[in-house]
Amino acid sequence: MPETDKPLEIALFPSSSHLLPDGRMDVTICEARHIQMLKDSLAGVRQFAVCMLNEMEEDSDVKKIPAIATLCKVINFDQLEGGLLSIALEGTHKVRLLSIRVEDDGLMRAKCTYFPNWDYLPLESKDNELAEKLKVFYQSVPEIGAFYPDPEFDDLCWVCQRWIEVLPLEVHYKQLLITQDSPRLTVRFLHKLFLTD
């Protein structure tokens, strides 16, 4: 984890798709505020984080943003027809959002601090099924599997985070899992979900 307790000033990109460290996703942007967010990121002016949307909250857009988001970097982008821009993102580090404000142009900005990423954990034989089922999932949904030409199926943390991203869980459950010190709670949950021992 970067050695600083000083809050970072970042931009936020709310998304119904979820991104965690080492995860990848494609997003399409067309709004001026998000194009500027992208330019600032590529120029090293300000990082941005993908944040989950809690659709259970109805009061305001800000209240729909849970506490933990994921800083990301742009790994590829393509210009599409109609002024659209497709960008491929990779998650780098979890952050805890301390405050959120909405700028005049509608872009959300936040102050945050780094939140510990999970460290590498070797996959044990009792957890092999979690990796095998993820392989099958990527084969059945190749548009997601294509994000990972070099998958880390031997890393329990990597496997668990990829499952958290794609499983249709309510946001507060995902937040509960990713705020743990390790993936152990996720492992127990996945074994129950898949009915494995």
Order of alpha helices (4+ residues) and beta strands (2+ residues): beta-beta-alpha-beta-beta-beta-beta-alpha-alpha-alpha-alpha-alpha
